[in-house]
Amino acid sequence: MNKQKYLIVRFKTPLRAKELPLFRGAIIHAMADANVLFHNHTEEGFRYAYPLIQYKRLNGSAAIVCLSEGAEAIGGFFAAFPSGIRLGERQSALELSSVKAGETLVQVWDSAFAYRLTRWLPLNQENYSAYKAMDSLAERGAMLEKILTGNILSFAKGLGIHLDKPIVCQIDEIERSSVAEYKRVKMDAFDLSFRCNVSFPPFIGLGKGVSLGFGTVYACH
């Protein structure tokens, strides 16, 4: 069974999207010896694996989404819970809004689910030129669907899950595209709606920058 534990920690702290790196830094700073899952850096270098602790902006407020071992590691944060954090020049109180724990069966189903995907970063230096050179919306859509399918496979692999049936992804609408900065590089970010036959834990990230709130998946009910 591919059941995955999750823990969603929401705060009352208002947060702008551009403040997510500052929020992440403030949480790590609050702990004397943060678990590697909070920052993904090791003595040998970088932890090249799917982030199990992800910093989010949900409904305009700060949140942390924890998966698998990340749901257990978050205990270290609660042990050192700070009353306030500094977000750049702004000092802000840190007050819990809610904590929700649960399990989700991550697998391929016979029917599709409806999702929204926000601030998704699908394009890199290699495929950006190819995407821009495409004249038809159908070609661009097919390319994005292929990238999204690859992101889902990477997510599953990062959690040690083998999806044994074909993944079907269909982008229904690209709601907006914008320019976002990730690792000091400006990239195209997409908000879109899609359907897929894979079930996900709530608010997980797909693609690049998921630990900083990029590519957040919302289930449509």
C-alpha positions in Angstrom: 0.0 0.0 0.0 1.4 3.4 -1.0 -0.1 5.3 2.0 1.8 8.5 2.7 1.7 10.4 6.0 1.3 14.1 5.8 1.1 17.0 8.2 -0.1 20.5 7.3 0.9 23.3 9.7 -0.9 26.6 9.1 0.0 29.9 10.8 -1.9 33.1 11.1 1.1 35.0 9.8 0.3 36.8 6.5 2.9 36.0 3.9 3.7 37.3 0.4 4.9 34.8 -2.2 8.3 36.6 -2.5 8.7 36.2 1.3 8.7 32.4 1.2 12.6 32.2 1.1 12.6 34.5 4.2 10.0 32.4 5.9 12.0 29.2 5.3 15.2 30.9 6.6 13.4 32.1 9.7 12.1 28.6 10.5 15.5 27.0 10.1 17.1 29.8 12.2 14.7 29.1 15.0 16.2 25.7 15.5 19.6 25.2 16.9 20.3 22.0 14.9 17.7 21.7 12.3 17.0 18.3 10.7 18.4 18.1 7.1 14.9 17.8 5.8 14.3 21.4 6.8 17.0 22.8 4.5 18.2 19.9 2.3 21.9 20.6 2.9 24.4 18.0 4.2 28.0 18.1 5.1 28.7 16.5 1.7 26.7 19.1 -0.2 23.1 19.2 -1.3 20.4 16.6 -0.6 19.2 15.9 -4.2 15.9 14.3 -3.4 12.2 15.3 -3.3 11.7 17.8 -0.4 9.7 16.3 2.4 9.3 19.6 4.2 7.8 22.4 2.0 7.2 26.0 2.8 3.9 27.4 1.5 1.7 30.3 1.2 -1.9 29.0 1.6 -4.8 31.5 1.5 -2.3 34.3 2.0 -0.7 33.0 5.1 2.4 31.0 6.0 2.2 27.2 6.1 4.5 24.1 6.2 3.6 20.9 4.4 5.4 17.8 5.7 5.4 14.4 4.0 6.6 10.9 5.1 9.7 11.4 7.4 9.2 15.1 7.2 6.0 14.7 9.2 8.1 13.2 12.0 10.9 15.7 11.7 8.6 18.7 12.3 8.6 17.8 16.0 11.9 19.5 16.2 10.4 22.7 15.1 7.5 22.5 17.7 10.1 21.9 20.4 11.8 25.2 19.5 8.6 27.1 18.5 9.5 30.8 18.3 7.0 33.5 19.3 8.0 35.6 16.3 10.1 35.6 13.2 11.8 38.2 11.1 10.9 38.3 7.4 13.5 40.7 5.9 12.8 44.0 7.5 9.5 42.9 8.9 9.1 41.4 12.4 6.0 39.2 12.6 4.4 37.1 15.3 4.2 33.4 14.7 0.9 31.9 15.9 -0.5 28.6 14.9 -3.8 28.5 13.0 -4.2 24.7 12.6 -2.4 21.4 12.4 -3.8 18.6 10.3 -2.4 15.1 10.1 -3.5 12.4 7.7 -2.6 9.7 5.2 -3.2 9.6 1.5 -3.1 6.6 -0.8 -0.8 7.7 -3.7 -1.6 5.5 -6.7 -3.0 5.4 -10.2 -6.8 5.1 -10.5 -9.1 4.2 -13.3 -10.8 7.6 -13.2 -9.2 11.1 -13.1 -9.2 13.8 -10.4 -9.4 17.5 -11.0 -6.6 19.7 -9.7 -5.2 23.3 -9.8 -1.5 23.9 -10.0 0.0 27.3 -9.1 3.3 28.9 -9.7 4.5 25.8 -11.6 8.0 26.1 -13.1 8.1 23.5 -16.0 10.7 25.1 -18.3 14.5 25.0 -18.1 17.2 26.2 -20.4 17.0 23.1 -22.5 13.3 23.1 -23.2 12.5 26.8 -22.9 13.6 27.5 -26.5 11.8 24.5 -27.9 8.6 25.6 -26.1 8.8 29.2 -27.4 9.5 28.0 -30.9 6.2 26.1 -31.0 3.5 27.9 -33.0 0.4 25.9 -31.9 -1.2 25.9 -28.5 -1.8 22.2 -29.0 2.0 21.5 -29.3 2.7 23.6 -26.3 0.0 21.9 -24.3 1.3 18.5 -25.2 4.8 19.5 -24.1 3.6 20.8 -20.8 1.5 17.6 -20.2 4.6 15.5 -20.8 6.7 17.6 -18.4 3.9 17.5 -15.8 3.8 13.7 -16.1 7.5 13.5 -15.5 7.2 15.7 -12.5 4.6 13.4 -11.0 6.9 10.4 -11.6 9.7 12.2 -9.9 7.4 13.0 -6.9 6.4 9.3 -6.6 10.0 8.2 -6.9 11.0 10.6 -4.2 8.6 9.0 -1.8 9.7 5.5 -2.8 6.5 4.8 -4.7 6.3 2.7 -7.8 3.3 3.7 -10.0 2.6 0.5 -11.9 0.0 1.9 -14.4 0.2 4.6 -17.1 -0.3 8.1 -15.8 -2.8 10.2 -17.8 -2.5 14.0 -17.5 -4.6 16.5 -19.3 -4.2 20.3 -18.9 -7.7 21.8 -19.2 -6.7 25.5 -19.0 -3.7 27.7 -18.5 -5.2 30.4 -16.3 -2.2 32.7 -16.3 1.6 32.8 -16.9 4.0 35.1 -15.1 7.7 35.6 -14.5 9.0 34.3 -11.2 12.5 34.3 -9.8 14.0 31.0 -8.6 17.7 30.8 -7.6 18.2 34.2 -9.0 17.0 33.1 -12.4 13.8 34.5 -14.0 11.5 31.7 -15.2 8.0 31.4 -16.6 5.5 30.3 -13.9 2.1 28.9 -14.8 -1.2 28.7 -13.0 -3.4 26.0 -14.6 -6.1 23.4 -14.1 -5.5 19.8 -15.0 -6.9 16.3 -14.6 -4.9 13.3 -13.6 -5.5 9.7 -12.5 -3.1 9.9 -9.6 -4.1 10.8 -6.1 -1.9 13.2 -4.1 -1.5 14.3 -0.5 -2.9 17.9 -0.1 -0.8 20.8 -1.2 2.2 18.9 -2.4 4.6 20.5 -4.9 5.5 19.4 -8.4 8.4 20.5 -10.5 11.2 22.9 -9.5 11.3 24.9 -6.3 8.6 22.9 -4.4 10.3 23.6 -1.1 9.6 27.3 -1.6 6.0 27.0 -2.6 6.4 26.6 -6.4 4.2 24.1 -8.2 1.6 23.7 -5.4 -1.2 21.2 -6.2 -4.8 22.0 -5.0 -7.6 19.4 -5.2 -10.8 20.7 -6.9 -13.9 19.4 -5.1 
